[in-house]
Amino acid sequence: MTTQPDASQPHDLTALEQAAALRRGELSAVELVEHHLRRIEALDGVLGAFVTVTPEAALAQAEEADRALRAGDGRPLLGVPTAIKDLVVTAGVRTTFGSVVYADYLPEVDDDSARLLRAAGTISLGKTATPEFGLPPYTEPAGRPPAVTPWDTSRLAGGSSGGAGAATAGGLVPFAHGTDGGGSIRIPAAACGLVGLKTTRGLVSRGPVGGDPLGMSVSGPLARTVADAAAMLDVLAQPVPGETYLLGAPAGSYLTAVRRPPSRLRVGRYAAPPVPGVPVDAACLAAYERASALLAELGHEVVEFDPGIPTDLRPVFEVLWAVLAHGQPVPPAAEPLLAPLTRWWRDRGTTISGPQYLAATQRVIDVTRRVVSEQAAVDVVLTPMLAQLPRPVGWFTAGGDPAQDFERQTHFTPFTAIYNLTGQPALSLPVAWGQDGTGPELPVSVQLVGGPGADALLLALGAQLHRAAGWGSRRPSVW
């Protein structure tokens, strides 16, 4: 069952609408924060979105925001609630990385994304759930409720930004911060009917303590509208000295770009997964075909496209992922406390030699050149976002075999990780509804991929496609 939005409550408003209401004096930041905290208290037991809620700090920041609003502070998002993924550090706020090993960890510094969001005047209500070290594309942290999609709470919200997806789609916050190392923003966005942007490598700082030397993992927004995602990206896309992959300041505002329809584009499409032998669900293909037709109706040229992705790339990704599983230090005595999948990845990582890791990174560089060069023939690439609809709670881990768990992950999301390797921006965008059996209809998304630095173009096209798809006329029953 779904409901129709009526904008009668603060959470019915988008992030930008909430910001406008604050500037007009129709709401105070304290009222807005209190409203969303009440929703967290009422709904988070069902949605599993938050690991840590910070009401005292949030209300203190709201009082500061109200004083700044009365003084005429013009920051566009001043006073708007948000939340920070628990995979990034936050000074003085518990950061668990989804692991019982870090259950009591209190960092002394902020991740740059958390720092920039606070400097913009947004108010974090807490830390959103993530699986241990962000490794799988589902969010079932040990000892905590799973993060589920508000559209069907028997199904997972995806991962690793699953808590951010559940919180945003459930109206606990209007938009949220996420990270994406193999699809971890785009997958929850698809499972929850949201807009999710994997940003270009280097556009958003992952400092100061990021443990990913290849830059596979990036920060970005999850939001209910493309405009809200663009507004958050305007905050996050700030040059930070010392970053490994520094792109420099964007040419202009992403929000401004969203409000200008793109010129006629050449859109290359493919639906054959880069991982051989993976079938794509009929609902996912139907959404892909609908997006193709809508893009053509909008005046864009839609052509069949060979992305030039080698079919033997999966083992290379696995080498890198196994090494990155060691990104968070774990004392030897605490290793038995880790989840079976985490131990499986870390055990594999310890067997990989320096030369093997170097060979994998060199292969990725070669593939990146090939894929980016092939994409130069088109402006944007269109693919299905997922190969399956959101999976039931416990589906990935059933049987207890981590190797089988990973095989299921690969069949669920074969289209995402390649663009973490190449560093290209990729947008998850809901365009249709579908079913794979009994139960309610679920949102179904497509993926739009751009050349390096083409984040603004993706957002502009995404906004145009969202309008053409008539998206936003439903809310989940928990709303």
Secondary structure as a PSIPRED ss2 file (coil, helix, strand):
# PSIPRED VFORMAT (PSIPRED V4.0)

   1 M C   1.000  0.000  0.000
   2 T E   0.000  0.000  1.000
   3 T E   0.000  0.000  1.000
   4 Q C   1.000  0.000  0.000
   5 P C   1.000  0.000  0.000
   6 D C   1.000  0.000  0.000
   7 A C   1.000  0.000  0.000
   8 S C   1.000  0.000  0.000
   9 Q C   1.000  0.000  0.000
  10 P H   0.000  1.000  0.000
  11 H H   0.000  1.000  0.000
  12 D H   0.000  1.000  0.000
  13 L C   1.000  0.000  0.000
  14 T C   1.000  0.000  0.000
  15 A H   0.000  1.000  0.000
  16 L H   0.000  1.000  0.000
  17 E H   0.000  1.000  0.000
  18 Q H   0.000  1.000  0.000
  19 A H   0.000  1.000  0.000
  20 A H   0.000  1.000  0.000
  21 A H   0.000  1.000  0.000
  22 L H   0.000  1.000  0.000
  23 R H   0.000  1.000  0.000
  24 R H   0.000  1.000  0.000
  25 G C   1.000  0.000  0.000
  26 E C   1.000  0.000  0.000
  27 L C   1.000  0.000  0.000
  28 S C   1.000  0.000  0.000
  29 A H   0.000  1.000  0.000
  30 V H   0.000  1.000  0.000
  31 E H   0.000  1.000  0.000
  32 L H   0.000  1.000  0.000
  33 V H   0.000  1.000  0.000
  34 E H   0.000  1.000  0.000
  35 H H   0.000  1.000  0.000
  36 H H   0.000  1.000  0.000
  37 L H   0.000  1.000  0.000
  38 R H   0.000  1.000  0.000
  39 R H   0.000  1.000  0.000
  40 I H   0.000  1.000  0.000
  41 E H   0.000  1.000  0.000
  42 A H   0.000  1.000  0.000
  43 L H   0.000  1.000  0.000
  44 D H   0.000  1.000  0.000
  45 G H   0.000  1.000  0.000
  46 V H   0.000  1.000  0.000
  47 L H   0.000  1.000  0.000
  48 G C   1.000  0.000  0.000
  49 A C   1.000  0.000  0.000
  50 F E   0.000  0.000  1.000
  51 V E   0.000  0.000  1.000
  52 T E   0.000  0.000  1.000
  53 V E   0.000  0.000  1.000
  54 T C   1.000  0.000  0.000
  55 P H   0.000  1.000  0.000
  56 E H   0.000  1.000  0.000
  57 A H   0.000  1.000  0.000
  58 A H   0.000  1.000  0.000
  59 L H   0.000  1.000  0.000
  60 A H   0.000  1.000  0.000
  61 Q H   0.000  1.000  0.000
  62 A H   0.000  1.000  0.000
  63 E H   0.000  1.000  0.000
  64 E H   0.000  1.000  0.000
  65 A H   0.000  1.000  0.000
  66 D H   0.000  1.000  0.000
  67 R H   0.000  1.000  0.000
  68 A H   0.000  1.000  0.000
  69 L H   0.000  1.000  0.000
  70 R H   0.000  1.000  0.000
  71 A C   1.000  0.000  0.000
  72 G C   1.000  0.000  0.000
  73 D C   1.000  0.000  0.000
  74 G C   1.000  0.000  0.000
  75 R C   1.000  0.000  0.000
  76 P C   1.000  0.000  0.000
  77 L C   1.000  0.000  0.000
  78 L C   1.000  0.000  0.000
  79 G C   1.000  0.000  0.000
  80 V C   1.000  0.000  0.000
  81 P E   0.000  0.000  1.000
  82 T E   0.000  0.000  1.000
  83 A E   0.000  0.000  1.000
  84 I E   0.000  0.000  1.000
  85 K E   0.000  0.000  1.000
  86 D C   1.000  0.000  0.000
  87 L C   1.000  0.000  0.000
  88 V C   1.000  0.000  0.000
  89 V C   1.000  0.000  0.000
  90 T E   0.000  0.000  1.000
  91 A C   1.000  0.000  0.000
  92 G C   1.000  0.000  0.000
  93 V E   0.000  0.000  1.000
  94 R C   1.000  0.000  0.000
  95 T C   1.000  0.000  0.000
  96 T C   1.000  0.000  0.000
  97 F C   1.000  0.000  0.000
  98 G C   1.000  0.000  0.000
  99 S C   1.000  0.000  0.000
 100 V H   0.000  1.000  0.000
 101 V H   0.000  1.000  0.000
 102 Y H   0.000  1.000  0.000
 103 A C   1.000  0.000  0.000
 104 D C   1.000  0.000  0.000
 105 Y C   1.000  0.000  0.000
 106 L C   1.000  0.000  0.000
 107 P C   1.000  0.000  0.000
 108 E C   1.000  0.000  0.000
 109 V C   1.000  0.000  0.000
 110 D C   1.000  0.000  0.000
 111 D C   1.000  0.000  0.000
 112 D H   0.000  1.000  0.000
 113 S H   0.000  1.000  0.000
 114 A H   0.000  1.000  0.000
 115 R H   0.000  1.000  0.000
 116 L H   0.000  1.000  0.000
 117 L H   0.000  1.000  0.000
 118 R H   0.000  1.000  0.000
 119 A H   0.000  1.000  0.000
 120 A C   1.000  0.000  0.000
 121 G C   1.000  0.000  0.000
 122 T C   1.000  0.000  0.000
 123 I E   0.000  0.000  1.000
 124 S E   0.000  0.000  1.000
 125 L E   0.000  0.000  1.000
 126 G E   0.000  0.000  1.000
 127 K E   0.000  0.000  1.000
 128 T E   0.000  0.000  1.000
 129 A C   1.000  0.000  0.000
 130 T C   1.000  0.000  0.000
 131 P C   1.000  0.000  0.000
 132 E H   0.000  1.000  0.000
 133 F H   0.000  1.000  0.000
 134 G H   0.000  1.000  0.000
 135 L C   1.000  0.000  0.000
 136 P C   1.000  0.000  0.000
 137 P C   1.000  0.000  0.000
 138 Y C   1.000  0.000  0.000
 139 T C   1.000  0.000  0.000
 140 E C   1.000  0.000  0.000
 141 P C   1.000  0.000  0.000
 142 A C   1.000  0.000  0.000
 143 G C   1.000  0.000  0.000
 144 R C   1.000  0.000  0.000
 145 P C   1.000  0.000  0.000
 146 P C   1.000  0.000  0.000
 147 A C   1.000  0.000  0.000
 148 V E   0.000  0.000  1.000
 149 T C   1.000  0.000  0.000
 150 P C   1.000  0.000  0.000
 151 W C   1.000  0.000  0.000
 152 D C   1.000  0.000  0.000
 153 T C   1.000  0.000  0.000
 154 S C   1.000  0.000  0.000
 155 R E   0.000  0.000  1.000
 156 L E   0.000  0.000  1.000
 157 A C   1.000  0.000  0.000
 158 G C   1.000  0.000  0.000
 159 G C   1.000  0.000  0.000
 160 S C   1.000  0.000  0.000
 161 S C   1.000  0.000  0.000
 162 G H   0.000  1.000  0.000
 163 G H   0.000  1.000  0.000
 164 A H   0.000  1.000  0.000
 165 G H   0.000  1.000  0.000
 166 A H   0.000  1.000  0.000
 167 A H   0.000  1.000  0.000
 168 T H   0.000  1.000  0.000
 169 A H   0.000  1.000  0.000
 170 G C   1.000  0.000  0.000
 171 G C   1.000  0.000  0.000
 172 L C   1.000  0.000  0.000
 173 V C   1.000  0.000  0.000
 174 P C   1.000  0.000  0.000
 175 F E   0.000  0.000  1.000
 176 A E   0.000  0.000  1.000
 177 H E   0.000  0.000  1.000
 178 G E   0.000  0.000  1.000
 179 T E   0.000  0.000  1.000
 180 D E   0.000  0.000  1.000
 181 G C   1.000  0.000  0.000
 182 G C   1.000  0.000  0.000
 183 G C   1.000  0.000  0.000
 184 S C   1.000  0.000  0.000
 185 I C   1.000  0.000  0.000
 186 R H   0.000  1.000  0.000
 187 I H   0.000  1.000  0.000
 188 P H   0.000  1.000  0.000
 189 A H   0.000  1.000  0.000
 190 A H   0.000  1.000  0.000
 191 A H   0.000  1.000  0.000
 192 C H   0.000  1.000  0.000
 193 G C   1.000  0.000  0.000
 194 L C   1.000  0.000  0.000
 195 V E   0.000  0.000  1.000
 196 G E   0.000  0.000  1.000
 197 L E   0.000  0.000  1.000
 198 K E   0.000  0.000  1.000
 199 T C   1.000  0.000  0.000
 200 T C   1.000  0.000  0.000
 201 R C   1.000  0.000  0.000
 202 G C   1.000  0.000  0.000
 203 L C   1.000  0.000  0.000
 204 V C   1.000  0.000  0.000
 205 S C   1.000  0.000  0.000
 206 R C   1.000  0.000  0.000
 207 G C   1.000  0.000  0.000
 208 P C   1.000  0.000  0.000
 209 V C   1.000  0.000  0.000
 210 G C   1.000  0.000  0.000
 211 G C   1.000  0.000  0.000
 212 D C   1.000  0.000  0.000
 213 P C   1.000  0.000  0.000
 214 L C   1.000  0.000  0.000
 215 G C   1.000  0.000  0.000
 216 M C   1.000  0.000  0.000
 217 S C   1.000  0.000  0.000
 218 V E   0.000  0.000  1.000
 219 S E   0.000  0.000  1.000
 220 G E   0.000  0.000  1.000
 221 P E   0.000  0.000  1.000
 222 L E   0.000  0.000  1.000
 223 A E   0.000  0.000  1.000
 224 R C   1.000  0.000  0.000
 225 T C   1.000  0.000  0.000
 226 V H   0.000  1.000  0.000
 227 A H   0.000  1.000  0.000
 228 D H   0.000  1.000  0.000
 229 A H   0.000  1.000  0.000
 230 A H   0.000  1.000  0.000
 231 A H   0.000  1.000  0.000
 232 M H   0.000  1.000  0.000
 233 L H   0.000  1.000  0.000
 234 D H   0.000  1.000  0.000
 235 V H   0.000  1.000  0.000
 236 L H   0.000  1.000  0.000
 237 A C   1.000  0.000  0.000
 238 Q C   1.000  0.000  0.000
 239 P C   1.000  0.000  0.000
 240 V C   1.000  0.000  0.000
 241 P C   1.000  0.000  0.000
 242 G C   1.000  0.000  0.000
 243 E C   1.000  0.000  0.000
 244 T C   1.000  0.000  0.000
 245 Y C   1.000  0.000  0.000
 246 L C   1.000  0.000  0.000
 247 L C   1.000  0.000  0.000
 248 G C   1.000  0.000  0.000
 249 A C   1.000  0.000  0.000
 250 P C   1.000  0.000  0.000
 251 A C   1.000  0.000  0.000
 252 G C   1.000  0.000  0.000
 253 S C   1.000  0.000  0.000
 254 Y H   0.000  1.000  0.000
 255 L H   0.000  1.000  0.000
 256 T H   0.000  1.000  0.000
 257 A H   0.000  1.000  0.000
 258 V H   0.000  1.000  0.000
 259 R C   1.000  0.000  0.000
 260 R C   1.000  0.000  0.000
 261 P C   1.000  0.000  0.000
 262 P C   1.000  0.000  0.000
 263 S C   1.000  0.000  0.000
 264 R C   1.000  0.000  0.000
 265 L C   1.000  0.000  0.000
 266 R E   0.000  0.000  1.000
 267 V E   0.000  0.000  1.000
 268 G E   0.000  0.000  1.000
 269 R E   0.000  0.000  1.000
 270 Y C   1.000  0.000  0.000
 271 A C   1.000  0.000  0.000
 272 A C   1.000  0.000  0.000
 273 P C   1.000  0.000  0.000
 274 P C   1.000  0.000  0.000
 275 V C   1.000  0.000  0.000
 276 P C   1.000  0.000  0.000
 277 G C   1.000  0.000  0.000
 278 V C   1.000  0.000  0.000
 279 P C   1.000  0.000  0.000
 280 V C   1.000  0.000  0.000
 281 D C   1.000  0.000  0.000
 282 A H   0.000  1.000  0.000
 283 A H   0.000  1.000  0.000
 284 C H   0.000  1.000  0.000
 285 L H   0.000  1.000  0.000
 286 A H   0.000  1.000  0.000
 287 A H   0.000  1.000  0.000
 288 Y H   0.000  1.000  0.000
 289 E H   0.000  1.000  0.000
 290 R H   0.000  1.000  0.000
 291 A H   0.000  1.000  0.000
 292 S H   0.000  1.000  0.000
 293 A H   0.000  1.000  0.000
 294 L H   0.000  1.000  0.000
 295 L H   0.000  1.000  0.000
 296 A H   0.000  1.000  0.000
 297 E H   0.000  1.000  0.000
 298 L C   1.000  0.000  0.000
 299 G C   1.000  0.000  0.000
 300 H C   1.000  0.000  0.000
 301 E E   0.000  0.000  1.000
 302 V E   0.000  0.000  1.000
 303 V E   0.000  0.000  1.000
 304 E E   0.000  0.000  1.000
 305 F C   1.000  0.000  0.000
 306 D C   1.000  0.000  0.000
 307 P C   1.000  0.000  0.000
 308 G C   1.000  0.000  0.000
 309 I C   1.000  0.000  0.000
 310 P C   1.000  0.000  0.000
 311 T C   1.000  0.000  0.000
 312 D C   1.000  0.000  0.000
 313 L C   1.000  0.000  0.000
 314 R H   0.000  1.000  0.000
 315 P H   0.000  1.000  0.000
 316 V H   0.000  1.000  0.000
 317 F H   0.000  1.000  0.000
 318 E H   0.000  1.000  0.000
 319 V H   0.000  1.000  0.000
 320 L H   0.000  1.000  0.000
 321 W H   0.000  1.000  0.000
 322 A H   0.000  1.000  0.000
 323 V H   0.000  1.000  0.000
 324 L H   0.000  1.000  0.000
 325 A C   1.000  0.000  0.000
 326 H C   1.000  0.000  0.000
 327 G C   1.000  0.000  0.000
 328 Q C   1.000  0.000  0.000
 329 P C   1.000  0.000  0.000
 330 V C   1.000  0.000  0.000
 331 P C   1.000  0.000  0.000
 332 P H   0.000  1.000  0.000
 333 A H   0.000  1.000  0.000
 334 A H   0.000  1.000  0.000
 335 E H   0.000  1.000  0.000
 336 P H   0.000  1.000  0.000
 337 L H   0.000  1.000  0.000
 338 L C   1.000  0.000  0.000
 339 A C   1.000  0.000  0.000
 340 P H   0.000  1.000  0.000
 341 L H   0.000  1.000  0.000
 342 T H   0.000  1.000  0.000
 343 R H   0.000  1.000  0.000
 344 W H   0.000  1.000  0.000
 345 W H   0.000  1.000  0.000
 346 R H   0.000  1.000  0.000
 347 D H   0.000  1.000  0.000
 348 R H   0.000  1.000  0.000
 349 G H   0.000  1.000  0.000
 350 T H   0.000  1.000  0.000
 351 T C   1.000  0.000  0.000
 352 I C   1.000  0.000  0.000
 353 S C   1.000  0.000  0.000
 354 G H   0.000  1.000  0.000
 355 P H   0.000  1.000  0.000
 356 Q H   0.000  1.000  0.000
 357 Y H   0.000  1.000  0.000
 358 L H   0.000  1.000  0.000
 359 A H   0.000  1.000  0.000
 360 A H   0.000  1.000  0.000
 361 T H   0.000  1.000  0.000
 362 Q H   0.000  1.000  0.000
 363 R H   0.000  1.000  0.000
 364 V H   0.000  1.000  0.000
 365 I H   0.000  1.000  0.000
 366 D H   0.000  1.000  0.000
 367 V H   0.000  1.000  0.000
 368 T H   0.000  1.000  0.000
 369 R H   0.000  1.000  0.000
 370 R H   0.000  1.000  0.000
 371 V H   0.000  1.000  0.000
 372 V H   0.000  1.000  0.000
 373 S H   0.000  1.000  0.000
 374 E H   0.000  1.000  0.000
 375 Q H   0.000  1.000  0.000
 376 A C   1.000  0.000  0.000
 377 A C   1.000  0.000  0.000
 378 V C   1.000  0.000  0.000
 379 D C   1.000  0.000  0.000
 380 V E   0.000  0.000  1.000
 381 V E   0.000  0.000  1.000
 382 L E   0.000  0.000  1.000
 383 T E   0.000  0.000  1.000
 384 P E   0.000  0.000  1.000
 385 M C   1.000  0.000  0.000
 386 L C   1.000  0.000  0.000
 387 A C   1.000  0.000  0.000
 388 Q C   1.000  0.000  0.000
 389 L C   1.000  0.000  0.000
 390 P C   1.000  0.000  0.000
 391 R C   1.000  0.000  0.000
 392 P E   0.000  0.000  1.000
 393 V C   1.000  0.000  0.000
 394 G C   1.000  0.000  0.000
 395 W C   1.000  0.000  0.000
 396 F C   1.000  0.000  0.000
 397 T C   1.000  0.000  0.000
 398 A C   1.000  0.000  0.000
 399 G C   1.000  0.000  0.000
 400 G C   1.000  0.000  0.000
 401 D C   1.000  0.000  0.000
 402 P H   0.000  1.000  0.000
 403 A H   0.000  1.000  0.000
 404 Q H   0.000  1.000  0.000
 405 D H   0.000  1.000  0.000
 406 F H   0.000  1.000  0.000
 407 E H   0.000  1.000  0.000
 408 R H   0.000  1.000  0.000
 409 Q H   0.000  1.000  0.000
 410 T H   0.000  1.000  0.000
 411 H H   0.000  1.000  0.000
 412 F H   0.000  1.000  0.000
 413 T C   1.000  0.000  0.000
 414 P C   1.000  0.000  0.000
 415 F C   1.000  0.000  0.000
 416 T C   1.000  0.000  0.000
 417 A H   0.000  1.000  0.000
 418 I H   0.000  1.000  0.000
 419 Y H   0.000  1.000  0.000
 420 N H   0.000  1.000  0.000
 421 L H   0.000  1.000  0.000
 422 T H   0.000  1.000  0.000
 423 G C   1.000  0.000  0.000
 424 Q C   1.000  0.000  0.000
 425 P C   1.000  0.000  0.000
 426 A E   0.000  0.000  1.000
 427 L E   0.000  0.000  1.000
 428 S E   0.000  0.000  1.000
 429 L E   0.000  0.000  1.000
 430 P E   0.000  0.000  1.000
 431 V E   0.000  0.000  1.000
 432 A E   0.000  0.000  1.000
 433 W E   0.000  0.000  1.000
 434 G E   0.000  0.000  1.000
 435 Q C   1.000  0.000  0.000
 436 D C   1.000  0.000  0.000
 437 G C   1.000  0.000  0.000
 438 T C   1.000  0.000  0.000
 439 G C   1.000  0.000  0.000
 440 P C   1.000  0.000  0.000
 441 E C   1.000  0.000  0.000
 442 L E   0.000  0.000  1.000
 443 P E   0.000  0.000  1.000
 444 V E   0.000  0.000  1.000
 445 S E   0.000  0.000  1.000
 446 V E   0.000  0.000  1.000
 447 Q E   0.000  0.000  1.000
 448 L E   0.000  0.000  1.000
 449 V E   0.000  0.000  1.000
 450 G E   0.000  0.000  1.000
 451 G C   1.000  0.000  0.000
 452 P C   1.000  0.000  0.000
 453 G C   1.000  0.000  0.000
 454 A C   1.000  0.000  0.000
 455 D H   0.000  1.000  0.000
 456 A H   0.000  1.000  0.000
 457 L H   0.000  1.000  0.000
 458 L H   0.000  1.000  0.000
 459 L H   0.000  1.000  0.000
 460 A H   0.000  1.000  0.000
 461 L H   0.000  1.000  0.000
 462 G H   0.000  1.000  0.000
 463 A H   0.000  1.000  0.000
 464 Q H   0.000  1.000  0.000
 465 L H   0.000  1.000  0.000
 466 H H   0.000  1.000  0.000
 467 R H   0.000  1.000  0.000
 468 A H   0.000  1.000  0.000
 469 A H   0.000  1.000  0.000
 470 G C   1.000  0.000  0.000
 471 W C   1.000  0.000  0.000
 472 G C   1.000  0.000  0.000
 473 S C   1.000  0.000  0.000
 474 R C   1.000  0.000  0.000
 475 R E   0.000  0.000  1.000
 476 P E   0.000  0.000  1.000
 477 S C   1.000  0.000  0.000
 478 V C   1.000  0.000  0.000
 479 W C   1.000  0.000  0.000
